Amino acid sequence: MYLTKDELKTVATKEVIDLITQGDEQIVTEIIAESIDLMASYLYKYYNTEAIFAKEGNERSKILLKYLKDIVIHEIYIRRSKTLNQVAKLRYDEAMLWLEKDSQRRNRSCPTQAPQKTPMATAPPIRPPLL
C-alpha cells in the first residue's frame, strides 16, 4: 500500500485519528484509497499513476506522499468532525493547488516518473540515387 495509517503520524497523532474515526481502521483505509484516486485523477494525463501508487517504502515520492497525507487528514477531519482543523485545511488547499498546477503542466516539480516516450519508428536508410 502506498500509504498506511501509521504513516499519518507526521500530520496528526494516532490518538486524534482514532478519536475522529472512532478507531475504525476501515474508514482510514477507504479515505486513503479515495485520496489516491483523487490524486491519480489529476496526474494520469502525464504519469503512469498505477506504477506510481503501487510503490512502497523509499521508492515513493516524498512530495506526493506529503500531499497525499495532507489530503487524507483533511478528509478524516471533514468526515467525522464538526470542527475543521485550520492547519489541515490550509495544507489540503496547498496540496490541491499543487495538483491543479501539475494537471495543467504549470507545475514542473512533480517528481514522479516522466510520461513514457513512444518509440520513434526507424526509417529505412536514405540511399543516394543511382547514376
LUMDRENNU-674412 format. One record per atom (N, C-alpha, C, O): x negated, y, z negated; atom name; residue in one letter. Coordinates in Angstrom, 1 decimal, decimal comma. Atoms other than C-alpha are relative to their C-alpha. Layout:
residues N
+--------+--------+--------+-------+--------+
!     c1 !     c2 !     c3 ! atome ! residu !
+--------+--------+--------+-------+--------+
!      X !      Y !      Z !    CA !      a !
...
+--------+--------+--------+-------+--------+
***
This chain:
residues 131
+--------+--------+--------+-------+--------+
!     c1 !     c2 !     c3 ! atome ! residu !
+--------+--------+--------+-------+--------+
!   -0,8 !   -1,2 !    0,0 !     N !      m !
!    0,0 !    0,0 !    0,0 !    CA !      m !
!   -0,9 !    1,2 !    0,0 !     C !      m !
!   -1,9 !    1,3 !   -0,7 !     O !      m !
!    0,8 !   -1,2 !   -0,1 !     N !      y !
!   -1,3 !    3,4 !    0,9 !    CA !      y !
!   -0,1 !    0,8 !   -1,3 !     C !      y !
!   -1,2 !    1,4 !   -1,6 !     O !      y !
!    0,0 !   -0,8 !    1,2 !     N !      l !
!   -0,3 !    5,0 !   -2,4 !    CA !      l !
!    0,8 !   -0,9 !   -1,1 !     C !      l !
!    1,8 !   -1,4 !   -0,8 !     O !      l !
!   -0,7 !    0,7 !    1,1 !     N !      t !
!    0,6 !    3,4 !   -5,8 !    CA !      t !
!    0,5 !    1,0 !   -1,0 !     C !      t !
!    0,0 !    2,1 !   -1,1 !     O !      t !
!   -0,5 !   -0,9 !    1,1 !     N !      k !
!    2,5 !    4,8 !   -8,8 !    CA !      k !
!   -1,2 !    0,4 !   -0,9 !     C !      k !
!   -1,2 !    1,5 !   -1,3 !     O !      k !
!    1,1 !   -0,3 !    0,9 !     N !      d !
!   -0,7 !    4,6 !  -10,9 !    CA !      d !
!   -0,9 !    1,1 !    0,6 !     C !      d !
!   -1,5 !    1,9 !   -0,2 !     O !      d !
!    0,8 !   -1,1 !   -0,6 !     N !      e !
!   -2,5 !    7,0 !   -8,4 !    CA !      e !
!    0,7 !    1,3 !   -0,1 !     C !      e !
!    0,1 !    2,4 !    0,2 !     O !      e !
!   -0,7 !   -1,3 !    0,2 !     N !      l !
!    0,1 !    9,7 !   -9,1 !    CA !      l !
!   -0,4 !    0,7 !   -1,2 !     C !      l !
!    0,0 !    1,8 !   -1,5 !     O !      l !
!    0,5 !   -0,6 !    1,3 !     N !      k !
!   -1,7 !   10,4 !  -12,4 !    CA !      k !
!   -0,7 !    1,3 !    0,3 !     C !      k !
!   -0,9 !    2,1 !   -0,6 !     O !      k !
!    0,7 !   -1,2 !   -0,3 !     N !      t !
!   -3,5 !   13,2 !  -10,6 !    CA !      t !
!    0,9 !    1,2 !    0,2 !     C !      t !
!    0,5 !    2,4 !    0,2 !     O !      t !
!   -1,0 !   -1,0 !   -0,2 !     N !      v !
!   -0,3 !   15,1 !  -10,1 !    CA !      v !
!    1,1 !    0,1 !   -1,1 !     C !      v !
!    1,8 !    1,1 !   -1,3 !     O !      v !
!   -0,9 !    0,0 !    1,1 !     N !      a !
!    1,8 !   14,1 !  -13,1 !    CA !      a !
!   -0,4 !   -1,2 !   -0,9 !     C !      a !
!   -1,0 !   -2,1 !   -0,5 !     O !      a !
!    0,3 !    1,0 !    0,9 !     N !      t !
!    1,4 !   12,0 !  -16,2 !    CA !      t !
!    0,9 !   -1,2 !    0,2 !     C !      t !
!    2,1 !   -1,0 !    0,6 !     O !      t !
!   -0,8 !    1,2 !   -0,1 !     N !      k !
!    2,7 !    8,4 !  -16,3 !    CA !      k !
!    1,3 !    0,2 !   -0,8 !     C !      k !
!    2,4 !   -0,3 !   -0,4 !     O !      k !
!   -1,2 !   -0,1 !    0,9 !     N !      e !
!    5,0 !    9,3 !  -19,2 !    CA !      e !
!    1,0 !    0,9 !    0,7 !     C !      e !
!    2,2 !    0,6 !    0,5 !     O !      e !
!   -1,0 !   -0,9 !   -0,7 !     N !      v !
!    6,6 !   12,2 !  -17,2 !    CA !      v !
!    0,7 !   -0,8 !    1,1 !     C !      v !
!    1,9 !   -0,7 !    1,2 !     O !      v !
!   -0,6 !    0,7 !   -1,1 !     N !      i !
!    7,1 !   10,0 !  -14,2 !    CA !      i !
!    1,0 !   -1,1 !   -0,5 !     C !      i !
!    2,1 !   -1,2 !    0,0 !     O !      i !
!   -0,9 !    1,0 !    0,6 !     N !      d !
!    8,6 !    7,2 !  -16,4 !    CA !      d !
!    1,3 !    0,6 !   -0,6 !     C !      d !
!    2,3 !    0,0 !   -0,5 !     O !      d !
!   -1,2 !   -0,7 !    0,5 !     N !      l !
!   10,9 !    9,7 !  -18,1 !    CA !      l !
!    0,9 !    0,4 !    1,1 !     C !      l !
!    2,1 !    0,2 !    0,9 !     O !      l !
!   -0,9 !   -0,4 !   -1,1 !     N !      i !
!   12,2 !   11,1 !  -14,9 !    CA !      i !
!    0,7 !   -1,1 !    0,7 !     C !      i !
!    1,9 !   -1,1 !    1,0 !     O !      i !
!   -0,6 !    1,2 !   -0,7 !     N !      t !
!   12,7 !    7,7 !  -13,2 !    CA !      t !
!    0,6 !   -1,0 !   -0,9 !     C !      t !
!    1,1 !   -2,1 !   -0,5 !     O !      t !
!   -0,5 !    1,0 !    1,0 !     N !      q !
!   13,8 !    6,0 !  -16,4 !    CA !      q !
!   -0,7 !   -1,3 !    0,0 !     C !      q !
!   -0,2 !   -2,4 !   -0,2 !     O !      q !
!    0,9 !    1,2 !    0,0 !     N !      g !
!   10,9 !    3,6 !  -16,0 !    CA !      g !
!    0,3 !   -0,9 !    1,2 !     C !      g !
!   -0,2 !   -2,1 !    1,2 !     O !      g !
!   -0,4 !    0,8 !   -1,1 !     N !      d !
!   12,4 !    2,3 !  -12,7 !    CA !      d !
!   -1,1 !    0,0 !    1,1 !     C !      d !
!   -1,2 !    1,0 !    1,8 !     O !      d !
!    1,1 !    0,1 !   -0,9 !     N !      e !
!    9,4 !    1,2 !  -10,6 !    CA !      e !
!    0,5 !    0,0 !    1,5 !     C !      e !
!   -0,2 !    0,6 !    2,3 !     O !      e !
!   -0,5 !    0,1 !   -1,3 !     N !      q !
!   11,6 !    0,6 !   -7,6 !    CA !      q !
!    0,3 !    1,4 !    0,6 !     C !      q !
!    0,1 !    1,7 !    1,8 !     O !      q !
!   -0,3 !   -1,4 !   -0,5 !     N !      i !
!   12,6 !    4,3 !   -7,4 !    CA !      i !
!   -1,3 !    0,6 !    0,5 !     C !      i !
!   -1,3 !    1,2 !    1,6 !     O !      i !
!    1,3 !   -0,5 !   -0,4 !     N !      v !
!    8,9 !    5,3 !   -7,2 !    CA !      v !
!   -0,5 !   -0,6 !    1,3 !     C !      v !
!   -0,9 !    0,1 !    2,1 !     O !      v !
!    0,4 !    0,7 !   -1,2 !     N !      t !
!    8,2 !    2,7 !   -4,6 !    CA !      t !
!    0,7 !    0,5 !    1,2 !     C !      t !
!    0,2 !    0,7 !    2,3 !     O !      t !
!   -0,9 !   -0,5 !   -1,1 !     N !      e !
!   11,1 !    3,9 !   -2,5 !    CA !      e !
!   -0,4 !    1,4 !    0,4 !     C !      e !
!   -0,4 !    1,7 !    1,6 !     O !      e !
!    0,4 !   -1,4 !   -0,3 !     N !      i !
!   10,1 !    7,5 !   -2,8 !    CA !      i !
!   -1,3 !    0,1 !    0,7 !     C !      i !
!   -1,5 !    0,9 !    1,6 !     O !      i !
!    1,3 !    0,0 !   -0,7 !     N !      i !
!    6,5 !    6,7 !   -1,8 !    CA !      i !
!    0,3 !   -0,4 !    1,5 !     C !      i !
!   -0,3 !    0,2 !    2,4 !     O !      i !
!   -0,2 !    0,4 !   -1,4 !     N !      a !
!    7,8 !    4,8 !    1,3 !    CA !      a !
!    0,7 !    1,1 !    0,8 !     C !      a !
!    0,4 !    1,3 !    2,0 !     O !      a !
!   -0,7 !   -1,1 !   -0,7 !     N !      e !
!   10,2 !    7,6 !    2,2 !    CA !      e !
!   -0,9 !    1,2 !    0,4 !     C !      e !
!   -0,8 !    1,8 !    1,4 !     O !      e !
!    0,9 !   -1,1 !   -0,2 !     N !      s !
!    7,5 !   10,2 !    1,8 !    CA !      s !
!   -1,1 !   -0,3 !    1,1 !     C !      s !
!   -1,5 !    0,5 !    1,9 !     O !      s !
!    0,9 !    0,4 !   -1,0 !     N !      i !
!    5,1 !    8,2 !    4,0 !    CA !      i !
!    0,7 !    0,1 !    1,4 !     C !      i !
!    0,1 !    0,6 !    2,4 !     O !      i !
!   -0,7 !   -0,1 !   -1,3 !     N !      d !
!    7,8 !    8,0 !    6,7 !    CA !      d !
!    0,2 !    1,5 !    0,4 !     C !      d !
!    0,1 !    1,9 !    1,6 !     O !      d !
!   -0,1 !   -1,4 !   -0,3 !     N !      l !
!    8,3 !   11,8 !    6,4 !    CA !      l !
!   -1,3 !    0,5 !    0,6 !     C !      l !
!   -1,3 !    1,2 !    1,6 !     O !      l !
!    1,3 !   -0,4 !   -0,5 !     N !      m !
!    4,6 !   12,4 !    6,9 !    CA !      m !
!   -0,3 !   -0,5 !    1,4 !     C !      m !
!   -0,7 !    0,2 !    2,3 !     O !      m !
!    0,2 !    0,7 !   -1,3 !     N !      a !
!    4,4 !    9,9 !    9,8 !    CA !      a !
!    0,9 !    0,7 !    1,1 !     C !      a !
!    0,5 !    0,8 !    2,2 !     O !      a !
!   -0,8 !   -0,7 !   -1,0 !     N !      s !
!    7,3 !   11,8 !   11,5 !    CA !      s !
!   -0,6 !    1,3 !    0,5 !     C !      s !
!   -0,3 !    1,7 !    1,6 !     O !      s !
!    0,7 !   -1,2 !   -0,5 !     N !      y !
!    5,1 !   14,9 !   11,7 !    CA !      y !
!   -1,2 !   -0,4 !    0,7 !     C !      y !
!   -1,6 !    0,4 !    1,7 !     O !      y !
!    1,3 !    0,3 !   -0,5 !     N !      l !
!    1,9 !   13,1 !   12,6 !    CA !      l !
!    0,0 !   -1,0 !    1,2 !     C !      l !
!   -1,0 !   -1,1 !    1,9 !     O !      l !
!    0,0 !    1,1 !   -0,9 !     N !      y !
!    3,0 !   10,4 !   15,0 !    CA !      y !
!   -0,4 !    0,4 !    1,5 !     C !      y !
!   -0,9 !   -0,4 !    2,2 !     O !      y !
!    0,3 !   -0,5 !   -1,4 !     N !      k !
!    2,6 !   12,5 !   18,2 !    CA !      k !
!   -1,5 !   -0,1 !    0,3 !     C !      k !
!   -1,8 !   -0,3 !    1,5 !     O !      k !
!    1,4 !   -0,1 !   -0,2 !     N !      y !
!   -1,1 !   12,8 !   17,8 !    CA !      y !
!   -0,9 !   -1,1 !   -0,6 !     C !      y !
!   -2,1 !   -1,2 !   -0,3 !     O !      y !
!    0,8 !    0,9 !    0,8 !     N !      y !
!   -2,2 !   10,0 !   15,5 !    CA !      y !
!    0,7 !   -1,4 !   -0,1 !     C !      y !
!    1,9 !   -1,5 !    0,0 !     O !      y !
!   -0,5 !    1,4 !    0,2 !     N !      n !
!   -1,7 !    6,2 !   15,0 !    CA !      n !
!    0,4 !   -0,1 !   -1,4 !     C !      n !
!   -0,4 !   -0,5 !   -2,3 !     O !      n !
!   -0,4 !   -0,1 !    1,4 !     N !      t !
!    0,3 !    6,6 !   11,9 !    CA !      t !
!    0,1 !   -1,4 !   -0,7 !     C !      t !
!    0,0 !   -1,5 !   -1,9 !     O !      t !
!   -0,1 !    1,4 !    0,6 !     N !      e !
!    0,8 !    2,8 !   11,4 !    CA !      e !
!   -1,4 !   -0,4 !   -0,5 !     C !      e !
!   -1,5 !   -0,9 !   -1,6 !     O !      e !
!    1,4 !    0,3 !    0,5 !     N !      a !
!   -3,0 !    2,4 !   11,2 !    CA !      a !
!   -0,4 !    0,9 !   -1,1 !     C !      a !
!   -1,1 !    0,4 !   -2,1 !     O !      a !
!    0,3 !   -1,0 !    1,1 !     N !      i !
!   -3,4 !    5,5 !    9,0 !    CA !      i !
!    0,5 !   -0,5 !   -1,3 !     C !      i !
!   -0,2 !   -0,6 !   -2,3 !     O !      i !
!   -0,6 !    0,3 !    1,3 !     N !      f !
!   -0,9 !    4,4 !    6,4 !    CA !      f !
!   -0,1 !   -1,4 !   -0,4 !     C !      f !
!    0,4 !   -1,8 !   -1,4 !     O !      f !
!    0,3 !    1,4 !    0,4 !     N !      a !
!   -2,0 !    0,8 !    6,4 !    CA !      a !
!   -1,3 !   -0,1 !   -0,8 !     C !      a !
!   -1,6 !   -1,1 !   -1,4 !     O !      a !
!    1,3 !    0,0 !    0,7 !     N !      k !
!   -5,3 !    1,8 !    4,9 !    CA !      k !
!    0,2 !    0,0 !   -1,5 !     C !      k !
!    1,2 !    0,4 !   -2,0 !     O !      k !
!    0,0 !    0,1 !    1,4 !     N !      e !
!   -6,2 !    1,3 !    1,3 !    CA !      e !
!   -1,3 !    0,5 !   -0,6 !     C !      e !
!   -2,3 !    0,5 !    0,2 !     O !      e !
!    1,3 !   -0,4 !    0,7 !     N !      g !
!   -8,8 !    2,5 !   -1,2 !    CA !      g !
!   -0,7 !    1,1 !    0,6 !     C !      g !
!   -0,1 !    2,1 !    1,0 !     O !      g !
!    0,9 !   -1,0 !   -0,5 !     N !      n !
!  -11,7 !    4,5 !    0,1 !    CA !      n !
!    0,2 !    0,3 !    1,5 !     C !      n !
!   -0,4 !    1,2 !    2,0 !     O !      n !
!   -0,2 !   -0,2 !   -1,4 !     N !      e !
!  -10,6 !    4,1 !    3,7 !    CA !      e !
!    1,0 !    1,1 !    0,3 !     C !      e !
!    1,1 !    1,7 !    1,4 !     O !      e !
!   -1,0 !   -1,0 !   -0,1 !     N !      r !
!   -7,8 !    6,6 !    3,1 !    CA !      r !
!   -0,5 !    1,4 !    0,1 !     C !      r !
!   -1,6 !    1,7 !   -0,5 !     O !      r !
!    0,4 !   -1,4 !   -0,1 !     N !      s !
!   -8,0 !   10,3 !    4,0 !    CA !      s !
!    0,4 !    0,7 !   -1,4 !     C !      s !
!    1,5 !    0,5 !   -1,8 !     O !      s !
!   -0,3 !   -0,7 !    1,2 !     N !      k !
!   -8,3 !   12,4 !    0,8 !    CA !      k !
!    1,0 !    1,1 !    0,1 !     C !      k !
!    1,8 !    1,3 !   -0,8 !     O !      k !
!   -1,0 !   -1,1 !   -0,2 !     N !      i !
!   -6,3 !   15,3 !    2,3 !    CA !      i !
!    1,4 !   -0,6 !    0,1 !     C !      i !
!    2,3 !   -0,1 !   -0,5 !     O !      i !
!   -1,3 !    0,6 !   -0,1 !     N !      l !
!   -3,5 !   13,1 !    3,4 !    CA !      l !
!    0,6 !   -0,6 !   -1,3 !     C !      l !
!    1,7 !   -0,5 !   -1,6 !     O !      l !
!   -0,3 !    0,6 !    1,2 !     N !      l !
!   -3,5 !   11,3 !    0,1 !    CA !      l !
!    0,5 !    1,1 !   -1,0 !     C !      l !
!    1,5 !    1,0 !   -1,7 !     O !      l !
!   -0,4 !   -1,2 !    0,9 !     N !      k !
!   -3,3 !   14,7 !   -1,8 !    CA !      k !
!    1,3 !    0,5 !    0,4 !     C !      k !
!    2,2 !    0,7 !   -0,5 !     O !      k !
!   -1,3 !   -0,5 !   -0,4 !     N !      y !
!   -0,4 !   15,9 !    0,3 !    CA !      y !
!    1,1 !   -1,0 !   -0,2 !     C !      y !
!    2,2 !   -0,6 !   -0,5 !     O !      y !
!   -1,0 !    1,1 !    0,3 !     N !      l !
!    1,4 !   12,6 !    0,0 !    CA !      l !
!    0,4 !    0,0 !   -1,5 !     C !      l !
!    1,6 !   -0,1 !   -1,8 !     O !      l !
!   -0,3 !    0,0 !    1,5 !     N !      k !
!    1,1 !   12,7 !   -3,8 !    CA !      k !
!    0,9 !    1,3 !   -0,3 !     C !      k !
!    1,8 !    1,2 !   -1,1 !     O !      k !
!   -0,8 !   -1,2 !    0,3 !     N !      d !
!    2,5 !   16,3 !   -3,8 !    CA !      d !
!    1,4 !   -0,1 !    0,5 !     C !      d !
!    2,3 !    0,3 !   -0,2 !     O !      d !
!   -1,4 !    0,2 !   -0,5 !     N !      i !
!    5,5 !   15,3 !   -1,7 !    CA !      i !
!    0,7 !   -1,0 !   -0,9 !     C !      i !
!    1,9 !   -0,8 !   -1,2 !     O !      i !
!   -0,6 !    1,0 !    0,9 !     N !      v !
!    6,1 !   12,2 !   -3,8 !    CA !      v !
!    0,5 !    0,6 !   -1,3 !     C !      v !
!    1,6 !    0,3 !   -1,8 !     O !      v !
!   -0,3 !   -0,5 !    1,3 !     N !      i !
!    6,0 !   14,0 !   -7,1 !    CA !      i !
!    1,2 !    1,0 !    0,1 !     C !      i !
!    2,0 !    1,1 !   -0,8 !     O !      i !
!   -1,1 !   -0,9 !   -0,2 !     N !      h !
!    8,3 !   16,7 !   -5,8 !    CA !      h !
!    1,3 !   -0,7 !    0,2 !     C !      h !
!    2,3 !   -0,4 !   -0,4 !     O !      h !
!   -1,2 !    0,8 !   -0,2 !     N !      e !
!   10,8 !   14,1 !   -4,6 !    CA !      e !
!    0,4 !   -0,7 !   -1,3 !     C !      e !
!    1,6 !   -0,8 !   -1,5 !     O !      e !
!   -0,4 !    0,6 !    1,3 !     N !      i !
!   10,7 !   12,4 !   -8,0 !    CA !      i !
!    0,7 !    1,0 !   -0,9 !     C !      i !
!    1,7 !    0,7 !   -1,5 !     O !      i !
!   -0,7 !   -1,1 !    0,8 !     N !      y !
!   11,5 !   15,7 !   -9,7 !    CA !      y !
!    1,4 !    0,3 !    0,5 !     C !      y !
!    2,3 !    0,4 !   -0,3 !     O !      y !
!   -1,3 !   -0,4 !   -0,4 !     N !      i !
!   14,4 !   16,6 !   -7,5 !    CA !      i !
!    1,0 !   -1,1 !    0,0 !     C !      i !
!    2,2 !   -0,8 !    0,0 !     O !      i !
!   -1,0 !    1,1 !    0,0 !     N !      r !
!   16,0 !   13,2 !   -7,5 !    CA !      r !
!    0,5 !   -0,3 !   -1,4 !     C !      r !
!    1,6 !   -0,8 !   -1,6 !     O !      r !
!   -0,4 !    0,4 !    1,4 !     N !      r !
!   16,1 !   12,7 !  -11,3 !    CA !      r !
!    0,0 !    1,1 !   -1,0 !     C !      r !
!    0,2 !    0,8 !   -2,2 !     O !      r !
!    0,1 !   -1,1 !    1,0 !     N !      s !
!   15,8 !   16,1 !  -12,9 !    CA !      s !
!    0,8 !    1,2 !    0,5 !     C !      s !
!    0,8 !    1,5 !    1,6 !     O !      s !
!   -0,7 !   -1,3 !   -0,4 !     N !      k !
!   18,0 !   19,2 !  -13,0 !    CA !      k !
!   -0,9 !    1,2 !    0,1 !     C !      k !
!   -0,6 !    2,1 !    0,7 !     O !      k !
!    0,9 !   -1,1 !   -0,1 !     N !      t !
!   15,0 !   21,4 !  -13,5 !    CA !      t !
!   -1,2 !   -0,4 !    0,9 !     C !      t !
!   -1,7 !   -1,5 !    0,8 !     O !      t !
!    1,0 !    0,2 !   -0,9 !     N !      l !
!   12,4 !   21,7 !  -10,9 !    CA !      l !
!   -1,3 !    0,5 !   -0,5 !     C !      l !
!   -1,4 !    1,7 !   -0,9 !     O !      l !
!    1,3 !   -0,5 !    0,4 !     N !      n !
!    8,7 !   21,9 !  -11,8 !    CA !      n !
!   -0,5 !    0,9 !    1,1 !     C !      n !
!   -0,7 !    0,5 !    2,2 !     O !      n !
!    0,5 !   -1,1 !   -1,0 !     N !      q !
!    7,4 !   25,1 !  -10,1 !    CA !      q !
!   -1,3 !   -0,4 !    0,6 !     C !      q !
!   -1,5 !   -0,1 !    1,8 !     O !      q !
!    1,3 !    0,4 !   -0,5 !     N !      v !
!    3,9 !   23,7 !   -9,7 !    CA !      v !
!    0,3 !   -1,1 !    1,1 !     C !      v !
!   -0,3 !   -1,0 !    2,2 !     O !      v !
!   -0,3 !    1,1 !   -1,0 !     N !      a !
!    5,3 !   20,6 !   -7,9 !    CA !      a !
!    0,7 !    0,6 !    1,2 !     C !      a !
!    0,4 !    0,2 !    2,3 !     O !      a !
!   -0,7 !   -0,7 !   -1,2 !     N !      k !
!    7,5 !   22,9 !   -5,7 !    CA !      k !
!   -1,0 !    0,7 !    0,8 !     C !      k !
!   -1,0 !    0,6 !    2,1 !     O !      k !
!    1,1 !   -0,7 !   -0,7 !     N !      l !
!    4,5 !   25,0 !   -4,8 !    CA !      l !
!   -0,9 !   -0,9 !    0,8 !     C !      l !
!   -1,2 !   -0,7 !    2,0 !     O !      l !
!    0,8 !    1,0 !   -0,7 !     N !      r !
!    2,4 !   22,0 !   -3,9 !    CA !      r !
!    0,7 !   -0,7 !    1,1 !     C !      r !
!    0,1 !   -1,0 !    2,1 !     O !      r !
!   -0,8 !    0,6 !   -1,1 !     N !      y !
!    5,2 !   20,5 !   -1,9 !    CA !      y !
!    0,1 !    0,9 !    1,2 !     C !      y !
!   -0,1 !    0,5 !    2,3 !     O !      y !
!    0,0 !   -1,0 !   -1,1 !     N !      d !
!    5,6 !   23,7 !    0,1 !    CA !      d !
!   -1,3 !    0,1 !    0,7 !     C !      d !
!   -1,3 !    0,2 !    2,0 !     O !      d !
!    1,3 !    0,0 !   -0,7 !     N !      e !
!    1,9 !   23,7 !    0,8 !    CA !      e !
!   -0,2 !   -1,2 !    0,9 !     C !      e !
!   -0,7 !   -1,1 !    2,0 !     O !      e !
!    0,1 !    1,2 !   -0,7 !     N !      a !
!    2,0 !   20,1 !    1,9 !    CA !      a !
!    0,8 !    0,0 !    1,3 !     C !      a !
!    0,4 !   -0,4 !    2,4 !     O !      a !
!   -0,9 !   -0,1 !   -1,1 !     N !      m !
!    5,0 !   20,7 !    4,2 !    CA !      m !
!   -0,5 !    1,0 !    1,1 !     C !      m !
!   -0,4 !    0,8 !    2,3 !     O !      m !
!    0,6 !   -1,0 !   -0,9 !     N !      l !
!    3,3 !   23,8 !    5,7 !    CA !      l !
!   -1,1 !   -0,6 !    0,8 !     C !      l !
!   -1,3 !   -0,4 !    2,0 !     O !      l !
!    1,1 !    0,6 !   -0,6 !     N !      w !
!    0,2 !   21,8 !    6,4 !    CA !      w !
!    0,5 !   -1,0 !    1,1 !     C !      w !
!   -0,1 !   -1,1 !    2,2 !     O !      w !
!   -0,6 !    0,9 !   -0,9 !     N !      l !
!    2,3 !   19,1 !    8,1 !    CA !      l !
!    0,6 !    0,7 !    1,2 !     C !      l !
!    0,4 !    0,2 !    2,4 !     O !      l !
!   -0,6 !   -0,7 !   -1,1 !     N !      e !
!    4,2 !   21,6 !   10,2 !    CA !      e !
!   -1,1 !    0,5 !    0,9 !     C !      e !
!   -1,0 !    0,4 !    2,1 !     O !      e !
!    1,1 !   -0,5 !   -0,8 !     N !      k !
!    0,9 !   23,2 !   11,4 !    CA !      k !
!   -0,6 !   -1,1 !    0,8 !     C !      k !
!   -0,9 !   -0,9 !    2,0 !     O !      k !
!    0,7 !    1,1 !   -0,7 !     N !      d !
!   -0,6 !   19,8 !   12,3 !    CA !      d !
!    0,9 !   -0,5 !    1,1 !     C !      d !
!    0,5 !   -0,9 !    2,2 !     O !      d !
!   -1,0 !    0,6 !   -1,0 !     N !      s !
!    2,6 !   18,7 !   14,1 !    CA !      s !
!    0,0 !    1,0 !    1,2 !     C !      s !
!    0,4 !    0,5 !    2,3 !     O !      s !
!    0,0 !   -1,0 !   -1,1 !     N !      q !
!    2,3 !   21,9 !   16,3 !    CA !      q !
!   -1,5 !    0,2 !    0,5 !     C !      q !
!   -1,7 !    1,1 !    1,3 !     O !      q !
!    1,4 !   -0,1 !   -0,4 !     N !      r !
!   -1,5 !   21,4 !   16,7 !    CA !      r !
!   -0,6 !    1,3 !   -0,3 !     C !      r !
!   -1,6 !    1,8 !    0,3 !     O !      r !
!    0,6 !   -1,3 !    0,4 !     N !      r !
!   -2,2 !   24,7 !   14,9 !    CA !      r !
!   -0,9 !   -0,3 !   -1,2 !     C !      r !
!   -1,6 !    0,6 !   -1,6 !     O !      r !
!    0,8 !    0,3 !    1,2 !     N !      n !
!   -3,9 !   22,9 !   12,0 !    CA !      n !
!   -1,0 !   -1,1 !    0,5 !     C !      n !
!   -0,6 !   -2,3 !    0,7 !     O !      n !
!    1,0 !    0,9 !   -0,5 !     N !      r !
!   -7,1 !   21,2 !   13,2 !    CA !      r !
!   -0,7 !   -0,8 !   -1,1 !     C !      r !
!   -1,8 !   -1,4 !   -0,9 !     O !      r !
!    0,7 !    0,6 !    1,1 !     N !      s !
!   -8,0 !   19,9 !    9,8 !    CA !      s !
!    0,5 !   -1,4 !   -0,4 !     C !      s !
!    0,0 !   -2,0 !   -1,4 !     O !      s !
!   -0,5 !    1,3 !    0,3 !     N !      c !
!   -6,1 !   16,6 !    9,9 !    CA !      c !
!   -1,2 !   -1,0 !    0,2 !     C !      c !
!   -1,7 !   -1,1 !    1,2 !     O !      c !
!    1,2 !    0,8 !    0,0 !     N !      p !
!   -8,8 !   14,1 !    9,0 !    CA !      p !
!    0,3 !   -1,5 !    0,5 !     C !      p !
!   -0,5 !   -2,4 !    0,2 !     O !      p !
!   -0,4 !    1,3 !   -0,4 !     N !      t !
!   -7,0 !   11,1 !   10,5 !    CA !      t !
!   -0,7 !   -0,3 !    1,3 !     C !      t !
!   -1,4 !    0,5 !    1,9 !     O !      t !
!    0,7 !    0,4 !   -1,2 !     N !      q !
!   -8,2 !    9,2 !   13,5 !    CA !      q !
!    0,6 !    0,8 !    1,2 !     C !      q !
!    1,8 !    1,0 !    1,2 !     O !      q !
!   -0,4 !   -0,8 !   -1,1 !     N !      a !
!   -8,0 !   11,1 !   16,7 !    CA !      a !
!    0,9 !   -0,9 !    0,9 !     C !      a !
!    0,8 !   -2,1 !    0,9 !     O !      a !
!   -0,8 !    0,8 !   -1,0 !     N !      p !
!   -5,5 !   10,1 !   19,4 !    CA !      p !
!   -0,8 !   -0,9 !    0,8 !     C !      p !
!   -2,0 !   -0,6 !    1,2 !     O !      p !
!    0,7 !    1,0 !   -0,9 !     N !      q !
!   -6,5 !    7,1 !   21,4 !    CA !      q !
!   -0,1 !    0,6 !    1,4 !     C !      q !
!    0,9 !    1,1 !    2,0 !     O !      q !
!    0,2 !   -0,5 !   -1,4 !     N !      k !
!   -8,0 !    8,2 !   24,7 !    CA !      k !
!    0,3 !   -1,1 !    0,9 !     C !      k !
!    0,0 !   -2,3 !    0,7 !     O !      k !
!   -0,3 !    1,0 !   -1,0 !     N !      t !
!   -6,7 !    6,5 !   27,7 !    CA !      t !
!   -1,3 !   -0,2 !    0,9 !     C !      t !
!   -1,9 !    0,7 !    1,2 !     O !      t !
!    1,2 !    0,2 !   -0,8 !     N !      p !
!   -9,5 !    4,8 !   29,7 !    CA !      p !
!    0,2 !    0,6 !    1,4 !     C !      p !
!    1,2 !    0,5 !    2,0 !     O !      p !
!   -0,1 !   -0,5 !   -1,3 !     N !      m !
!  -10,3 !    6,5 !   32,9 !    CA !      m !
!   -0,2 !   -1,1 !    1,0 !     C !      m !
!   -1,0 !   -2,0 !    0,8 !     O !      m !
!    0,1 !    1,0 !   -1,1 !     N !      a !
!   -9,8 !    4,5 !   36,0 !    CA !      a !
!   -1,3 !    0,2 !    0,7 !     C !      a !
!   -1,8 !    1,3 !    1,0 !     O !      a !
!    1,2 !   -0,1 !   -0,7 !     N !      t !
!  -13,0 !    3,7 !   37,7 !    CA !      t !
!    0,2 !    0,0 !    1,5 !     C !      t !
!    0,8 !   -1,0 !    2,0 !     O !      t !
!   -0,1 !   -0,1 !   -1,4 !     N !      a !
!  -13,1 !    4,8 !   41,2 !    CA !      a !
!   -1,1 !   -0,7 !    0,7 !     C !      a !
!   -2,2 !   -0,9 !    0,2 !     O !      a !
!    1,1 !    0,7 !   -0,7 !     N !      p !
!  -15,0 !    2,9 !   43,8 !    CA !      p !
!   -1,1 !    1,0 !    0,4 !     C !      p !
!   -0,8 !    2,2 !    0,6 !     O !      p !
!    1,1 !   -0,9 !   -0,3 !     N !      p !
!  -18,4 !    4,4 !   44,6 !    CA !      p !
!    0,3 !    0,7 !    1,4 !     C !      p !
!    0,8 !    0,0 !    2,3 !     O !      p !
!   -0,1 !   -0,7 !   -1,2 !     N !      i !
!  -18,4 !    7,0 !   47,3 !    CA !      i !
!   -1,2 !   -0,4 !    0,9 !     C !      i !
!   -2,4 !   -0,3 !    0,5 !     O !      i !
!    1,0 !    0,5 !   -0,9 !     N !      r !
!  -20,3 !    5,8 !   50,3 !    CA !      r !
!   -0,1 !    1,1 !    1,1 !     C !      r !
!    0,9 !    1,6 !    1,6 !     O !      r !
!    0,2 !   -1,0 !   -1,1 !     N !      p !
!  -21,8 !    8,2 !   52,9 !    CA !      p !
!    0,5 !   -0,6 !    1,3 !     C !      p !
!    0,5 !   -1,8 !    1,5 !     O !      p !
!   -0,5 !    0,5 !   -1,3 !     N !      p !
!  -20,2 !    7,9 !   56,4 !    CA !      p !
!   -1,1 !   -0,6 !    0,8 !     C !      p !
!   -2,3 !   -0,2 !    0,8 !     O !      p !
!    0,9 !    0,6 !   -0,8 !     N !      l !
!  -21,9 !    5,7 !   58,8 !    CA !      l !
!   -0,3 !    0,8 !    1,3 !     C !      l !
!    0,7 !    1,3 !    1,8 !     O !      l !
!    0,3 !   -0,8 !   -1,2 !     N !      l !
!  -23,7 !    7,5 !   61,7 !    CA !      l !
!   -0,2 !   -0,9 !    1,2 !     C !      l !
!   -0,5 !   -0,3 !    2,3 !     O !      l !
+--------+--------+--------+-------+--------+
***
